[in-house]
Amino acid sequence: MRASLDAPDHSALSRRGQLLDVALHDIPTTGPLYLIVDSTGHSVVGEGEWAAATNGGRGTRGWKKLHLGVDRFGAIVGHALTDATVDDATVGIGLIVAASGHVVSVTADSAYDTVAFYEAVECATRAVPPTRTAKVSRRGPRSNARDRVITDVERLGRREWKKASGYDRQARVENAFFRYMSVISDGVRARSVRGREVEARLACRVLNRMTALGRPGSRLRAVGDEPARWENCESGVEPCTNAEHRGDRLGTQRG
């Protein structure tokens, strides 16, 4: 064929990728939001490593922080990609503010044990273990909530406090990071800041899509005088929305 056709350069994919507007949510959420936040290191293939690799040597690898906010079902509802030196609690506050829905509970590890973080979630239940060196400050209303947590930990012991406070939900976000590293990657390859943000957002979208496809639907059903029980949705009955029934289910279990 002697056709004269324009073919885009391979770099067009990277350039156009920076302009993508990707919707994060693929799982509909209803009801109260139980938010769990955490962060982990995320490697970046930098120019030093790239140049060294092309010459058969070894280079240095840059680092970013990937912050995730997930709901109690493991769906990613918020994310951020920041420099490695950015404070976790500061980004966590941003995830709370940006969260869609009514946040009724926030779970995070001791890296988020700051007065500012407590103030950001003053209308929600908090499950944030204090640092090992935390002391009751008694600085008035601004520190009352944190002081109560410190007192409860001292009274119950750290292990029992975690059980009583529902801190076990932290495993949800840890599992999300495991899935991210296993399915997607432990780093980002885009060169530009905007490209890296889009890359991380696409990854979260993919994981949410996989979560939505991999979960069975269920409904609460009562037969006669027997107690209501959960059963899988079957074909031939009215369609159900997974998120709605999962929300009702966990709401019943956890009160």
matplotlib code that plots the C-alpha trace (Angstrom):
import matplotlib.pyplot as plt

x = [0.0, 1.2, -1.0, 0.3, -0.9, 0.2, 1.3, 1.6, 4.9, 5.1, 5.6, 2.0, 0.6, 2.6, 1.7, -2.0, -2.1, -1.4, -4.7, -6.9, -9.7, -10.2, -13.1, -11.9, -15.0, -16.3, -18.2, -21.4, -21.3, -24.4, -24.8, -22.1, -18.5, -16.0, -12.7, -9.4, -6.2, -2.5, 0.6, 3.5, 6.7, 6.4, 9.5, 10.1, 12.3, 14.4, 16.8, 19.8, 18.6, 17.5, 20.8, 22.7, 20.6, 21.2, 24.9, 24.8, 25.3, 23.1, 21.6, 19.6, 15.8, 13.6, 10.7, 7.2, 4.5, 1.3, -1.6, -4.8, -8.2, -10.5, -13.9, -14.8, -15.3, -11.8, -12.9, -10.5, -12.3, -9.4, -5.7, -2.7, 0.8, 3.2, 6.9, 8.4, 8.9, 5.3, 3.6, 1.1, -1.4, -1.5, -2.4, -4.8, -6.7, -7.0, -8.4, -11.0, -12.0, -12.2, -14.2, -17.7, -20.3, -20.8, -17.6, -18.7, -15.4, -11.7, -9.1, -5.4, -2.1, 0.0, 1.6, -1.7, -1.7, -1.7, -4.0, -4.7, -5.8, -8.1, -9.7, -10.3, -12.4, -14.1, -17.5, -16.5, -15.4, -11.6, -9.5, -6.0, -3.5, -1.3, 2.4, 4.3, 5.5, 2.2, 1.1, -2.1, -1.8, -4.9, -4.8, -8.5, -11.1, -8.5, -6.9, -9.8, -10.5, -6.8, -6.4, -9.4, -7.8, -4.5, -6.3, -8.2, -5.0, -3.4, -6.4, -7.1, -3.7, -2.9, -4.1, -7.5, -8.0, -7.5, -10.1, -12.6, -12.1, -12.4, -8.8, -8.8, -10.3, -6.8, -6.2, -8.5, -6.1, -3.1, -4.8, -5.4, -1.7, -0.9, -3.3, -1.8, 1.8, 0.8, -1.5, -0.2, 3.4, 5.5, 6.3, 5.4, 7.1, 5.7, 8.3, 6.0, 4.2, 0.8, 1.6, 2.4, -0.8, -2.8, -1.0, -1.8, -5.4, -5.8, -4.3, -6.8, -9.6, -8.5, -8.4, -11.9, -13.2, -11.7, -13.2, -16.6, -16.5, -15.1, -17.7, -20.9, -24.2, -26.2, -29.5, -31.1, -34.0, -36.5, -38.6, -41.6, -40.8, -37.1, -34.4, -33.3, -30.2, -27.9, -27.9, -26.4, -28.4, -29.8, -30.7, -34.4, -35.0, -35.0, -31.5, -29.6, -26.8, -23.8, -22.8, -26.2, -26.5, -23.0, -23.6, -26.7, -24.9, -21.9, -24.1, -26.1, -23.0, -21.2, -24.2]
y = [0.0, 3.5, 5.2, 8.4, 8.3, 10.2, 8.0, 9.5, 9.3, 6.8, 9.7, 10.9, 8.4, 9.9, 13.5, 12.8, 10.7, 13.8, 15.3, 12.4, 13.1, 9.8, 9.2, 7.3, 5.6, 2.5, 1.2, 3.2, 4.1, 4.8, 5.5, 6.5, 6.4, 4.6, 6.0, 4.2, 6.1, 5.1, 5.7, 3.8, 4.5, 4.5, 4.4, 6.6, 5.8, 8.9, 10.2, 9.0, 5.4, 5.5, 6.8, 4.3, 1.4, 2.3, 2.2, -1.1, 0.4, 1.2, 4.5, 6.0, 5.7, 8.5, 8.1, 9.4, 8.6, 7.0, 7.9, 5.9, 6.3, 3.3, 2.5, -0.4, -2.6, -2.0, 0.3, 3.2, 6.5, 8.9, 9.0, 11.3, 11.0, 13.3, 13.9, 11.5, 14.2, 15.3, 14.7, 11.9, 13.7, 16.7, 14.6, 12.6, 15.7, 16.5, 13.0, 13.5, 16.9, 15.6, 12.5, 12.3, 11.2, 11.6, 10.5, 8.8, 7.1, 7.6, 4.9, 5.5, 4.5, 6.5, 8.6, 10.6, 11.2, 15.0, 17.6, 19.0, 15.6, 15.1, 18.5, 17.6, 14.6, 16.2, 15.1, 11.4, 8.5, 8.2, 5.0, 6.5, 4.9, 7.5, 7.3, 5.4, 8.6, 10.4, 12.2, 13.8, 17.5, 19.0, 22.0, 22.6, 21.6, 21.4, 18.3, 16.8, 14.0, 13.0, 13.1, 10.7, 8.2, 8.4, 7.8, 4.9, 3.3, 3.6, 2.1, -0.8, -1.5, -1.0, -4.4, -4.2, -0.6, -1.7, -4.3, -2.0, 0.9, -1.0, -0.4, -3.8, -1.9, -0.7, -4.1, -2.9, -0.2, -2.5, -5.0, -2.2, -1.5, -5.2, -5.4, -2.2, -3.5, -7.0, -6.1, -2.7, -1.9, -0.7, 2.5, 5.0, 5.4, 8.7, 11.5, 14.5, 15.3, 15.4, 12.1, 10.4, 11.6, 10.3, 7.0, 6.5, 7.5, 5.0, 2.3, 3.0, 3.0, -0.4, -1.8, -0.5, -2.0, -5.4, -5.1, -4.4, -7.3, -9.8, -9.4, -11.3, -9.5, -10.4, -9.6, -9.8, -12.2, -13.4, -16.4, -16.8, -16.5, -17.4, -14.8, -12.8, -14.1, -13.1, -15.0, -14.6, -12.9, -15.4, -14.9, -14.4, -12.1, -8.4, -6.9, -5.7, -3.2, -4.7, -1.5, -0.9, -4.4, -4.5, -1.2, -2.5, -5.7, -4.1, -1.4, -4.2, -6.1, -3.1, -1.1]
z = [0.0, -0.9, 1.6, 3.2, 6.8, 9.8, 12.7, 16.2, 17.9, 20.8, 23.2, 22.4, 24.9, 27.7, 26.7, 26.3, 29.5, 31.5, 30.2, 31.3, 33.8, 35.5, 37.9, 40.9, 42.2, 40.5, 43.5, 44.5, 48.2, 50.3, 54.0, 56.5, 55.5, 57.7, 56.4, 56.9, 55.9, 55.6, 53.4, 52.0, 50.1, 46.3, 44.1, 41.1, 38.2, 38.1, 35.5, 37.5, 37.5, 33.9, 32.7, 34.8, 33.6, 29.9, 30.6, 32.4, 35.9, 38.9, 39.8, 42.5, 42.8, 43.9, 46.3, 46.7, 49.2, 48.2, 50.5, 50.4, 52.0, 51.8, 53.1, 55.4, 52.3, 51.0, 48.1, 47.5, 48.1, 48.1, 47.2, 47.0, 45.7, 47.5, 48.2, 50.7, 53.3, 53.5, 56.8, 56.9, 59.1, 56.9, 53.8, 55.9, 56.7, 53.0, 52.3, 55.0, 53.7, 50.1, 51.0, 49.6, 52.0, 55.7, 57.6, 60.8, 61.7, 60.9, 61.5, 61.1, 62.7, 65.2, 62.4, 62.4, 66.1, 66.0, 67.4, 64.0, 62.7, 65.7, 65.0, 61.4, 62.5, 65.5, 64.3, 63.8, 65.9, 66.0, 66.2, 66.1, 68.6, 70.3, 70.0, 72.7, 74.2, 74.2, 77.3, 78.4, 77.7, 79.2, 76.9, 76.8, 74.2, 71.4, 73.0, 74.9, 72.3, 72.1, 75.9, 76.2, 73.8, 75.7, 79.0, 77.5, 76.2, 79.6, 81.3, 79.0, 77.5, 73.8, 72.7, 74.4, 73.3, 69.6, 70.0, 71.7, 69.3, 66.1, 65.1, 63.4, 60.4, 59.7, 58.0, 55.1, 54.0, 54.5, 52.2, 49.7, 49.6, 49.2, 46.2, 44.7, 44.9, 43.7, 40.9, 39.7, 40.8, 43.7, 41.9, 39.2, 35.8, 34.5, 34.3, 34.9, 38.2, 36.5, 34.7, 38.0, 39.5, 36.6, 36.8, 40.5, 39.9, 37.1, 39.3, 42.0, 39.5, 38.2, 41.7, 42.5, 39.2, 40.2, 43.7, 42.2, 39.8, 42.4, 45.1, 45.3, 45.8, 48.9, 50.4, 53.9, 53.8, 56.4, 55.9, 58.2, 61.8, 61.2, 61.9, 58.9, 57.2, 54.4, 51.2, 47.7, 45.0, 42.5, 38.9, 38.3, 41.2, 41.3, 40.9, 43.9, 44.4, 46.1, 47.9, 49.3, 50.8, 52.0, 53.7, 55.4, 56.4, 58.0, 59.6, 61.2, 62.4, 63.8, 64.9]

ax = plt.figure().add_subplot(projection="3d")
ax.plot(x, y, z, "-o")
ax.set_aspect("equal")
plt.show()
